[in-house]
Amino acid sequence: MIKQDQHIPSGYKLSPLGPIPEDWEVKRLGDVCNYVDYRGKSPNKVSNGVFLVTAKNIRDGYIDYEVSKEYIPNEDFEKVMQRGKAEVGDVLITTEAPLGHVAQIDNPNIALAQRVIKYRGKENLLNTFLKYFLMSETFQTILTANATGSTALGIKGSRLHQLPIILPNITEQEEIISVLQLWDTAIAKQTALIDKLTLRKRGLMQQLLTGKKRLKGFSGEWKEVRLGDVASINRGGSPRPIEDYITDRDGYNWIKIGDVGVDAKYITRTEEKIIKEGLSKTRFVKSGDFILSNSMSFGRPYILKIDGCIHDGWLVIQEYDKTFNIDFLYYILGYDTTLAQYKSMAAGSGVLNLNKEIVKEVMLKTPSIDEQKAIATILVESDKENEMANKKLERLQEEKKGLMQVLLTGKRRIK
């Protein structure tokens, strides 16, 4: 698995997974774990029974009981569990769709579905150490290399049990666990803070965007306006065949849904451009305009930070500045009551689609421009607070990933 000519530091030895401490070992998973591979016929599903943990429920180190809710009858639960009843602390790993997701059992009264293998460490292996190792970059790389499949990677249990694990003694396993659990605790606290900040922002939007709570110094009735009366709303256009108009040289930005970041407010760049000959067949938009996807990310507003062209999957809102502050309009367009209006008017088909006639009919409550600016300032600050909290979470996750890589391979020892 490794090149044999690399330098071996003092106190280390060469192993199939590279240099490891002299007192560590490399073993096969099947030799240091008891395991159960839940194969065979799928049990019958019922609306109320024993919770069935499927591959979809297994996340980054934990079981997500919300993402998929399936149940099996109690009598089937007894049959399934005859091969090895789940215990708190047992380690689960998925073998396909998705491959390599790992979690520890936190509730023994669950059933396990196909494509899930349950491991329990023997006397020289702690379950929590096993969990961390299976989640590590070292093991995930080996797992992927041994998987098969063209569209979806998978691995047979018999092959998985042959894969290697780096094994320190029990005392050092405990020390490594204690360090990584510190990061888990910090990550959990930061995640809880983000949830709290998200709820706080939703509360602020509910109060401020509806006029239920007025900021000091402002009074008077809010006006209700039809968006089509105070802004220009149009659909994009697509030159066809689009391949004939795409260029990697000078041209106009060609704005696609793929150019939008997750939870982004602004569109700042594009992957592709179109030549000037395509300009007459599309719609030119400018920095400061709003665009909405008329199918994907249903009704989600984005503010342009660039000039460019939009295809017919976008709608553009322009010439709104006499009635709306740009940030206030961003928040009110993305607020629940506005999205509910879109859905109500677009209902009746299998797939929700926006068109410019629907967007024109949306009714929005608007205070004065000055009050809009004051409201937007509070919500922008809330967004900044959320962004900082998310960046800290990402930093903690990266730090943990780096620690796992060096601690679980013995590159760094705990003194």
URZIMO-V878187 format. One record per residue. N is the residue number from 1. RES is the residue in one letter. PHI is phi in degrees with one decimal (none if undefined). PSI is psi as a letter, one per 20 degrees, with the letter a starting at -180 (none if undefined). NEAR is the number of other ideal C-beta (glycine too) atoms within 8 Angstrom. Layout:
n;res;phi;psi;near
N;RES;PHI;PSI;NEAR
N;RES;PHI;PSI;NEAR
This chain:
n;res;phi;psi;near
1;M;none;i;5
2;I;-132.5;r;8
3;K;-75.3;p;4
4;Q;-90.3;i;5
5;D;-101.5;j;3
6;Q;-83.8;q;9
7;H;-71.2;p;3
8;I;-106.8;o;7
9;P;-64.7;q;6
10;S;-61.9;p;3
11;G;86.7;j;5
12;Y;-121.8;r;11
13;K;-135.1;r;8
14;L;-84.1;p;9
15;S;-130.5;r;10
16;P;-58.9;i;6
17;L;-108.7;j;12
18;G;103.5;a;8
19;P;-63.5;p;10
20;I;-134.4;r;13
21;P;-55.4;q;10
22;E;-59.6;h;7
23;D;-92.7;j;5
24;W;-97.5;r;12
25;E;-130.1;r;5
26;V;-115.0;p;11
27;K;-123.0;r;9
28;R;-87.7;q;10
29;L;-52.5;g;14
30;G;-65.7;i;8
31;D;-87.1;h;6
32;V;-112.8;j;12
33;C;-132.8;q;13
34;N;-88.2;q;7
35;Y;-143.9;q;12
36;V;-134.2;p;9
37;D;-103.8;o;6
38;Y;-82.1;n;13
39;R;-108.5;a;5
40;G;95.8;a;4
41;K;-68.4;p;3
42;S;-67.7;p;4
43;P;-70.0;q;12
44;N;-65.5;q;6
45;K;-101.0;q;7
46;V;-131.9;r;8
47;S;-80.4;h;4
48;N;-149.4;p;4
49;G;-178.0;c;11
50;V;-91.0;p;12
51;F;-63.1;p;12
52;L;-102.1;o;13
53;V;-83.7;o;12
54;T;-100.1;r;11
55;A;-58.7;h;13
56;K;-67.5;h;6
57;N;-78.2;i;12
58;I;-92.2;o;15
59;R;-111.8;b;10
60;D;-78.9;m;6
61;G;95.1;i;9
62;Y;-148.8;r;8
63;I;-96.7;p;13
64;D;-95.8;o;8
65;Y;-83.8;i;7
66;E;-100.2;h;4
67;V;-67.3;h;7
68;S;-149.9;p;6
69;K;-122.4;o;6
70;E;-127.3;q;9
71;Y;-135.2;q;11
72;I;-125.5;q;14
73;P;-63.3;q;10
74;N;-59.3;h;7
75;E;-66.6;h;6
76;D;-69.5;h;13
77;F;-59.1;g;13
78;E;-63.4;h;8
79;K;-67.3;g;8
80;V;-63.4;h;12
81;M;-83.3;i;10
82;Q;-60.2;h;5
83;R;-80.1;i;6
84;G;157.9;n;8
85;K;-66.4;q;5
86;A;-68.4;q;11
87;E;-127.5;q;8
88;V;-57.1;p;7
89;G;101.3;h;9
90;D;-58.4;q;12
91;V;-106.2;p;16
92;L;-110.4;q;16
93;I;-140.6;p;13
94;T;-88.8;q;15
95;T;-103.0;i;13
96;E;-172.1;q;12
97;A;45.5;m;8
98;P;-92.1;r;7
99;L;-92.8;p;14
100;G;80.9;j;10
101;H;-79.6;p;11
102;V;-127.0;q;13
103;A;-154.1;r;13
104;Q;-110.3;q;12
105;I;-70.9;p;15
106;D;-116.0;j;6
107;N;-148.7;o;8
108;P;-73.1;i;8
109;N;-90.0;l;5
110;I;-133.7;q;12
111;A;-108.1;q;14
112;L;-115.6;p;12
113;A;-90.2;r;12
114;Q;-63.7;r;7
115;R;67.7;j;11
116;V;-127.8;p;15
117;I;-113.6;p;13
118;K;-105.2;p;14
119;Y;-113.1;q;15
120;R;-136.8;p;13
121;G;-63.7;q;12
122;K;-81.7;a;8
123;E;-63.1;h;3
124;N;-102.4;j;8
125;L;-139.9;p;13
126;L;-83.1;p;10
127;N;-57.1;g;13
128;T;-68.7;h;10
129;F;-62.4;g;12
130;L;-58.0;g;14
131;K;-56.8;g;13
132;Y;-62.4;g;13
133;F;-65.6;g;12
134;L;-64.6;h;12
135;M;-83.6;i;11
136;S;-70.6;q;12
137;E;-59.8;h;8
138;T;-57.6;g;12
139;F;-71.9;g;12
140;Q;-61.6;h;10
141;T;-65.3;g;8
142;I;-64.0;g;12
143;L;-59.1;g;13
144;T;-62.6;h;10
145;A;-64.5;h;6
146;N;-97.9;i;9
147;A;-81.2;r;10
148;T;-128.9;r;5
149;G;122.2;q;8
150;S;-97.1;g;2
151;T;-88.1;g;3
152;A;-133.6;p;7
153;L;-72.2;q;9
154;G;-151.8;r;12
155;I;-143.0;q;13
156;K;-76.5;q;7
157;G;-58.3;h;11
158;S;-60.4;h;6
159;R;-77.8;g;9
160;L;-58.3;g;14
161;H;-64.9;i;11
162;Q;-87.5;i;8
163;L;-73.1;q;12
164;P;-85.3;q;11
165;I;-133.9;p;13
166;I;-85.2;p;15
167;L;-126.0;o;10
168;P;-80.5;r;10
169;N;-72.8;r;8
170;I;-58.6;g;7
171;T;-59.9;g;6
172;E;-71.6;h;10
173;Q;-58.0;g;12
174;E;-62.3;g;9
175;E;-67.3;g;9
176;I;-63.8;g;14
177;I;-58.6;g;12
178;S;-62.7;h;8
179;V;-68.2;g;11
180;L;-67.2;h;13
181;Q;-68.7;h;9
182;L;-60.4;g;8
183;W;-69.6;h;12
184;D;-60.0;g;10
185;T;-63.9;g;8
186;A;-63.1;g;9
187;I;-65.1;g;12
188;A;-64.0;g;8
189;K;-65.1;g;8
190;Q;-67.4;h;12
191;T;-63.2;g;9
192;A;-64.1;h;8
193;L;-63.0;g;9
194;I;-62.9;g;12
195;D;-60.0;g;8
196;K;-65.6;g;8
197;L;-65.6;h;12
198;T;-64.7;g;9
199;L;-65.0;h;8
200;R;-62.4;g;9
201;K;-65.4;g;12
202;R;-60.7;h;8
203;G;-65.1;g;8
204;L;-61.3;g;11
205;M;-63.5;g;11
206;Q;-62.5;h;9
207;Q;-79.9;g;9
208;L;-83.1;h;13
209;L;-81.9;i;11
210;T;-106.5;i;8
211;G;80.8;j;9
212;K;-65.1;h;6
213;K;-119.7;p;6
214;R;-101.4;q;6
215;L;-76.5;q;10
216;K;-60.0;p;4
217;G;96.5;i;3
218;F;-119.8;q;11
219;S;-151.5;a;3
220;G;94.7;q;6
221;E;-74.1;q;3
222;W;-82.5;q;8
223;K;-92.9;q;7
224;E;-107.4;p;7
225;V;-122.5;q;10
226;R;-86.8;p;9
227;L;-57.1;h;14
228;G;-66.2;i;10
229;D;-86.0;i;5
230;V;-122.1;j;10
231;A;-151.3;q;11
232;S;-95.2;p;7
233;I;-128.0;p;12
234;N;-144.1;r;9
235;R;-97.4;q;11
236;G;-74.5;a;16
237;G;-144.7;q;10
238;S;-123.2;o;9
239;P;-66.6;p;11
240;R;-131.3;q;5
241;P;-72.2;p;4
242;I;-59.8;h;10
243;E;-59.0;h;5
244;D;-75.2;i;6
245;Y;-114.1;i;11
246;I;-79.5;p;11
247;T;-139.8;q;10
248;D;-104.4;j;5
249;R;-111.1;b;5
250;D;-66.1;p;4
251;G;177.9;a;10
252;Y;-99.1;p;13
253;N;-56.4;p;11
254;W;-106.2;o;13
255;I;-91.1;p;15
256;K;-123.6;r;9
257;I;-61.6;h;8
258;G;-68.4;i;5
259;D;-84.9;i;9
260;V;-98.6;p;8
261;G;-75.1;r;4
262;V;-62.0;p;3
263;D;58.8;k;4
264;A;-72.3;q;8
265;K;-99.3;h;7
266;Y;-116.5;q;8
267;I;-107.8;o;14
268;T;-116.0;i;5
269;R;-158.8;r;7
270;T;-133.0;q;12
271;E;-80.4;h;6
272;E;-128.3;r;9
273;K;-130.5;q;13
274;I;-119.4;q;15
275;I;-74.6;r;10
276;K;-64.2;h;6
277;E;-64.8;i;7
278;G;-86.2;i;12
279;L;-61.2;h;10
280;S;-73.6;i;5
281;K;-106.6;j;9
282;T;-132.0;a;14
283;R;-126.9;p;10
284;F;-84.4;p;9
285;V;-128.4;q;14
286;K;-122.0;r;8
287;S;-55.3;p;7
288;G;100.4;i;7
289;D;-73.0;q;11
290;F;-100.2;q;14
291;I;-126.3;q;16
292;L;-124.4;p;15
293;S;-76.1;p;14
294;N;-90.7;j;10
295;S;-143.5;f;9
296;M;-67.2;q;6
297;S;48.8;l;7
298;F;-45.3;o;11
299;G;75.2;j;13
300;R;-70.3;p;8
301;P;-87.6;q;12
302;Y;-133.0;q;12
303;I;-101.0;p;12
304;L;-77.9;p;16
305;K;-108.1;j;7
306;I;-136.0;q;11
307;D;-84.7;q;9
308;G;175.1;a;12
309;C;-128.4;q;15
310;I;-118.7;q;13
311;H;-84.4;a;13
312;D;-77.7;j;7
313;G;-90.0;i;10
314;W;-115.9;q;13
315;L;-115.0;q;15
316;V;-119.8;p;15
317;I;-113.0;p;16
318;Q;-131.5;r;12
319;E;54.6;l;6
320;Y;-105.0;i;12
321;D;-68.2;i;7
322;K;-74.5;h;5
323;T;-111.8;h;8
324;F;-127.8;q;13
325;N;-74.7;q;9
326;I;-59.8;g;9
327;D;-72.1;h;11
328;F;-61.8;g;12
329;L;-62.4;h;13
330;Y;-58.1;g;13
331;Y;-70.9;h;13
332;I;-71.7;h;13
333;L;-67.8;h;12
334;G;-94.0;j;10
335;Y;-79.9;q;10
336;D;-55.1;g;5
337;T;-66.3;h;7
338;T;-70.3;g;13
339;L;-61.9;h;11
340;A;-64.6;h;8
341;Q;-64.4;g;11
342;Y;-55.6;g;15
343;K;-64.2;h;11
344;S;-62.6;g;7
345;M;-77.0;h;8
346;A;-92.2;i;11
347;A;-64.3;q;7
348;G;117.3;i;3
349;S;-122.7;r;7
350;G;-65.4;h;2
351;V;-116.6;p;5
352;L;-72.6;p;10
353;N;-132.9;p;8
354;L;-91.4;q;14
355;N;-139.3;r;9
356;K;-66.1;h;9
357;E;-67.6;h;6
358;I;-65.9;g;11
359;V;-65.1;h;15
360;K;-60.5;h;10
361;E;-83.2;i;11
362;V;-64.3;p;12
363;M;-102.2;p;9
364;L;-125.4;p;9
365;K;-87.4;p;11
366;T;-133.0;p;11
367;P;-85.6;a;11
368;S;-65.4;r;7
369;I;-58.0;g;7
370;D;-63.2;g;7
371;E;-68.9;h;10
372;Q;-58.3;g;13
373;K;-62.3;g;11
374;A;-64.7;g;10
375;I;-64.7;g;14
376;A;-61.9;h;13
377;T;-59.0;g;9
378;I;-65.3;g;11
379;L;-71.4;h;14
380;V;-63.8;g;9
381;E;-63.4;h;8
382;S;-63.0;g;12
383;D;-63.0;g;10
384;K;-63.0;h;8
385;E;-63.5;g;9
386;N;-62.6;g;12
387;E;-63.0;g;8
388;M;-63.5;g;8
389;A;-64.7;h;12
390;N;-67.4;h;9
391;K;-65.0;h;8
392;K;-64.8;g;9
393;L;-60.8;g;12
394;E;-60.2;h;8
395;R;-64.9;g;8
396;L;-62.6;g;12
397;Q;-65.9;h;9
398;E;-68.0;h;8
399;E;-62.5;g;9
400;K;-63.5;g;12
401;K;-59.7;g;9
402;G;-65.5;g;8
403;L;-62.8;g;11
404;M;-58.0;g;13
405;Q;-65.0;h;12
406;V;-89.2;h;9
407;L;-77.9;h;13
408;L;-78.2;i;12
409;T;-106.3;i;12
410;G;81.4;j;13
411;K;-65.1;h;6
412;R;-124.8;p;6
413;R;-102.2;q;6
414;I;-88.3;p;8
415;K;-82.3;none;2
